[in-house]
């Protein structure tokens, strides 16, 4: 009996208002036995509904479409349900906006097969990583409630208490209370704790959604701090502040977020 099982197939959704473009993408995806195309959409509104209904692993998304464009699709489906997103477009002036929306890649038409398959390989890796993360969170939940919490005494928290860190095939766990601060690092985040950092293959938006907002605060687009690890707030130019963390890091606080942070810390703005 053969105990070897092929990896579970990943699902992909194609979104483009041009039928020829959709057919081309379907043909390229058909070359990969690990991919199952679960549908095609010609418009953004239809795409948002399909993502919410089917939750594909990979979303190949055009930018410019009538009525609802690709960026509006991402806003409608929300960060929690966004799969590995690859923008596929003939327009080169939306790349920065795409990466700010935390897209995995930006394929500019026309592209060759090799470029497409490199992008698809990255999307598959991201999608499988997300599956592992979901399974890990289920494993943590299955371990049980923390010591001292009686079953039914309080509703279970919706926020992570530990992060799963994968390295060389092993999984270790870091309590979120040990985190000093977190910074964006390309397609990962760098988690600083105890004078060291750990890479986590997750977007800032995804990780922020899993952390308790009473303890973790996003001071600007690329940094989240553990408020209990702030040592000093030092005045900077034009009413801005620099945060000095317990590990010595100096982080600039966005002026637009100053009032929120001082309120969280119980200070007057």
C-alpha positions as CSV (number, residue, x, y, z in Angstrom):
1,X,0.0,0.0,0.0
2,X,1.4,3.4,-1.0
3,X,1.3,5.8,2.0
4,X,2.5,8.7,0.0
5,X,-0.2,11.3,-0.6
6,X,0.2,14.3,-3.0
7,X,-0.2,17.7,-1.3
8,X,-3.7,19.0,-1.1
9,X,-4.5,21.1,-4.1
10,X,-4.7,24.9,-3.7
11,X,-7.7,26.8,-5.1
12,X,-7.4,29.8,-7.4
13,X,-9.9,32.5,-8.6
14,X,-9.3,34.5,-11.8
15,X,-10.7,38.0,-12.0
16,X,-10.4,40.0,-15.2
17,X,-12.9,41.8,-17.4
18,X,-11.3,40.6,-20.6
19,X,-12.3,37.0,-21.7
20,X,-9.0,36.5,-23.5
21,X,-7.0,37.4,-20.4
22,X,-9.0,35.0,-18.3
23,X,-8.5,32.2,-20.8
24,X,-4.8,32.8,-20.9
25,X,-4.5,32.7,-17.1
26,X,-6.6,29.5,-17.0
27,X,-4.3,27.9,-19.5
28,X,-1.2,28.7,-17.5
29,X,-2.8,27.5,-14.2
30,X,-3.8,24.2,-15.9
31,X,-0.1,23.4,-16.3
32,X,0.2,23.2,-12.5
33,X,-1.3,20.0,-11.0
34,X,-1.3,21.6,-7.5
35,X,-3.8,24.2,-8.6
36,X,-7.6,23.9,-9.0
37,X,-9.3,26.9,-10.6
38,X,-12.6,27.3,-8.8
39,X,-14.0,30.1,-11.0
40,X,-13.6,33.2,-13.2
41,X,-15.1,36.6,-12.7
42,X,-15.4,39.5,-15.1
43,X,-16.2,42.1,-12.5
44,X,-15.2,43.2,-9.1
45,X,-18.6,42.9,-7.4
46,X,-18.9,39.3,-8.5
47,X,-15.3,38.6,-7.4
48,X,-15.9,39.9,-3.9
49,X,-19.0,37.7,-3.5
50,X,-17.1,34.7,-4.9
51,X,-14.2,35.2,-2.5
52,X,-16.5,35.4,0.5
53,X,-18.4,32.3,-0.6
54,X,-15.4,30.1,-1.7
55,X,-12.3,31.5,0.1
56,X,-9.8,30.7,-2.6
57,X,-6.1,30.3,-1.7
58,X,-4.9,32.4,-4.6
59,X,-6.5,35.4,-6.2
60,X,-5.4,36.6,-9.6
61,X,-6.8,40.1,-9.8
62,X,-7.0,42.7,-12.5
63,X,-6.7,46.4,-11.4
64,X,-8.9,48.3,-13.8
65,X,-12.4,46.9,-14.2
66,X,-15.8,48.7,-14.7
67,X,-17.6,49.9,-11.6
68,X,-15.6,48.0,-9.0
69,X,-11.8,47.9,-9.4
70,X,-9.3,45.5,-7.9
71,X,-8.5,47.6,-4.9
72,X,-12.2,48.0,-4.0
73,X,-12.5,44.2,-4.2
74,X,-9.8,43.9,-1.5
75,X,-11.6,46.5,0.6
76,X,-14.9,44.7,0.3
77,X,-13.6,41.3,1.3
78,X,-11.5,42.5,4.2
79,X,-8.1,41.6,5.5
80,X,-9.2,38.4,7.2
81,X,-10.4,36.8,4.0
82,X,-7.8,38.1,1.5
83,X,-5.9,35.1,0.0
84,X,-2.5,35.3,-1.6
85,X,-3.2,38.2,-4.1
86,X,-1.4,38.6,-7.4
87,X,-2.3,41.6,-9.4
88,X,-2.3,41.0,-13.2
89,X,-2.6,44.1,-15.2
90,X,-1.5,46.1,-18.2
91,X,-1.1,49.3,-16.2
92,X,2.3,50.0,-14.5
93,X,1.2,53.0,-12.4
94,X,-0.6,51.0,-9.6
95,X,2.4,48.9,-8.4
96,X,3.0,51.0,-5.2
97,X,-0.7,51.0,-4.3
98,X,-0.8,47.2,-4.9
99,X,2.0,46.6,-2.4
100,X,0.5,49.0,0.1
101,X,-2.6,46.7,-0.2
102,X,-0.2,43.9,0.7
103,X,-0.4,42.1,-2.6
104,X,2.1,39.3,-3.1
105,X,3.1,40.3,-6.6
106,X,2.3,42.6,-9.5
107,X,2.4,41.0,-12.9
108,X,2.6,43.5,-15.7
109,X,1.2,42.4,-19.1
110,X,2.6,41.1,-21.3
111,X,4.6,38.6,-19.3
112,X,6.2,35.3,-20.3
113,X,5.4,31.9,-18.9
114,X,8.5,31.8,-16.7
115,X,7.6,35.1,-15.0
116,X,4.1,33.8,-14.3
117,X,5.2,30.5,-12.8
118,X,7.7,32.3,-10.6
119,X,4.9,34.4,-9.3
120,X,2.6,31.4,-8.9
121,X,5.3,29.6,-7.0
122,X,5.5,32.4,-4.5
123,X,1.7,32.5,-4.2
124,X,1.6,28.8,-3.5
125,X,4.2,29.1,-0.8
126,X,2.3,31.9,0.8
127,X,-1.0,30.0,0.6
128,X,0.5,26.8,2.1
129,X,2.1,28.9,4.9
130,X,-1.3,30.3,5.7
131,X,-2.8,26.8,5.9
132,X,0.0,25.8,8.3
133,X,-0.7,29.0,10.4
134,X,-4.4,28.1,10.6
135,X,-3.6,24.5,11.7
136,X,-1.1,25.8,14.3
137,X,-3.7,28.1,15.8
138,X,-6.1,25.3,16.0
139,X,-3.5,23.2,17.7
140,X,-2.9,26.0,20.2
141,X,-6.6,26.3,20.9
142,X,-6.9,22.5,21.3
143,X,-4.2,22.6,24.1
144,X,-6.8,24.3,26.3
145,X,-7.4,27.5,28.2
146,X,-4.5,29.0,30.2
147,X,-4.0,27.9,33.7
148,X,-6.3,29.6,36.2
149,X,-9.1,30.2,33.7
150,X,-12.1,28.1,34.6
151,X,-14.1,26.7,31.7
152,X,-17.2,28.9,31.1
153,X,-16.1,31.5,33.7
154,X,-15.1,34.0,30.9
155,X,-15.6,34.0,27.2
156,X,-12.5,32.8,25.3
157,X,-10.2,35.6,24.0
158,X,-10.2,36.3,20.3
159,X,-6.6,37.4,20.4
160,X,-3.4,35.4,20.1
161,X,-1.6,34.5,23.3
162,X,1.4,32.9,21.5
163,X,2.9,33.1,18.1
164,X,4.1,30.0,16.3
165,X,7.6,30.4,14.8
166,X,8.8,28.0,12.2
167,X,12.5,27.4,11.7
168,X,14.3,24.5,10.0
169,X,11.1,22.4,10.1
170,X,10.6,23.0,13.8
171,X,7.8,25.0,15.5
172,X,8.6,27.1,18.6
173,X,6.2,29.3,20.5
174,X,6.6,32.9,21.6
175,X,4.3,34.5,24.1
176,X,3.0,37.8,22.8
177,X,3.8,39.4,26.2
178,X,7.5,38.8,25.4
179,X,7.3,40.9,22.2
180,X,8.9,44.3,22.2
181,X,7.9,45.5,18.8
182,X,7.2,44.3,15.3
183,X,8.3,45.7,11.9
184,X,7.4,45.0,8.3
185,X,10.0,43.1,6.3
186,X,9.1,42.7,2.6
187,X,6.5,39.9,2.6
188,X,7.1,38.9,6.3
189,X,7.2,40.6,9.6
190,X,10.2,40.8,12.0
191,X,9.2,40.2,15.6
192,X,11.6,41.7,18.1
193,X,11.7,40.1,21.5
194,X,14.4,39.9,24.2
195,X,17.1,41.5,22.0
196,X,16.5,39.1,19.1
197,X,14.2,39.0,16.2
198,X,12.2,36.3,14.5
199,X,10.8,36.3,11.0
200,X,7.1,35.4,10.6
201,X,5.6,34.8,7.2
202,X,2.5,36.9,7.8
203,X,1.5,40.4,6.7
204,X,1.4,43.3,9.2
205,X,-2.4,43.5,8.7
206,X,-2.9,39.9,9.4
207,X,-0.8,39.9,12.5
208,X,-2.3,43.2,13.8
209,X,-5.8,41.6,13.6
210,X,-4.6,38.7,15.9
211,X,-3.1,41.0,18.6
212,X,-5.0,42.6,21.5
213,X,-5.4,46.3,20.6
214,X,-5.2,47.1,24.3
215,X,-1.6,45.8,24.3
216,X,-0.4,46.4,20.8
217,X,-0.5,49.6,18.9
218,X,0.4,50.4,15.3
219,X,2.5,53.6,15.4
220,X,2.8,53.8,11.6
221,X,2.4,51.7,8.6
222,X,5.5,49.6,9.2
223,X,5.7,49.2,13.0
224,X,3.6,47.8,15.8
225,X,4.7,48.2,19.5
226,X,3.8,46.4,22.7
227,X,2.7,49.4,24.8
228,X,4.0,47.8,28.0
229,X,7.5,47.8,26.5
230,X,7.6,51.6,25.8
231,X,10.3,53.1,28.1
232,X,10.1,56.8,27.0
233,X,8.2,59.2,24.8
234,X,10.6,61.9,23.6
235,X,9.3,65.0,21.8
236,X,10.4,65.3,18.1
237,X,9.8,68.0,15.5
238,X,6.4,69.5,14.7
239,X,4.5,67.9,17.6
240,X,5.7,64.4,16.8
241,X,7.3,61.9,19.2
242,X,9.9,59.2,19.2
243,X,9.2,56.1,21.3
244,X,12.2,54.6,23.1
245,X,11.6,50.9,23.7
246,X,13.0,48.7,26.5
247,X,15.3,47.0,24.0
248,X,16.8,50.4,23.0
249,X,15.0,50.8,19.7
250,X,13.9,54.3,18.8
251,X,10.7,54.4,16.7
252,X,9.0,57.5,15.3
253,X,5.3,57.9,16.2
254,X,3.1,59.0,13.4
255,X,1.6,62.4,14.2
256,X,-1.9,61.2,13.2
257,X,-1.7,58.3,15.8
258,X,-0.3,60.4,18.7
259,X,-3.7,61.1,20.3
260,X,-4.8,57.4,20.0
261,X,-1.6,56.2,21.7
262,X,-1.7,58.8,24.5
263,X,-5.3,57.9,25.2
264,X,-4.3,54.2,25.3
265,X,-1.5,55.0,27.8
266,X,-3.9,57.1,30.0
267,X,-2.2,60.4,29.2
268,X,-3.5,63.7,28.0
269,X,-2.8,64.3,24.4
